[in-house]
């Protein structure tokens, strides 16, 4: 092939690549984006037959204590401590076994159908500013915890 033919083929390929890229940009701009709703303290979330509320949060000696409430529908039984995580300071933190004997336990506590349970979770963290999440089956809900907001539920 001659040089002129190769240059024209290269220009045609480059033009096709630009057109394909432009089409992809238009497709991405038009597509819907999934968003995650971050709940506030006191807001209730429903996950697979269970209603969960993060009631309050407080920071005590490098431990974030989070009080949660479960309301189980008919046929729902769960381990109240399973599925929780706390993201703070760029690290994901798991539930820490309770140190205080006066805290309501969550570990190994089943919530039988049609009942309610309130218990406390602990996360070792240098800050309360973060997001606590609860996962059940294929669903997940998140609540915002931060120093600038009250650590008790919103009124209303």
Secondary structure, 3 states (H helix, E strand, C coil): CCHHHHHHHHHHHHHHHHHHHHHHHHHHHHCCCCCCCEECCCCEEEECCEEEEEEEEEEECCEEEEEEEEEECCCCCCECCCCEEEEECCEEECCCCCCCCCCCCCCCCECCCCCEEEEEEEEECCCCCEEEEEEECCEEEEEEECCCCCCCCCCC
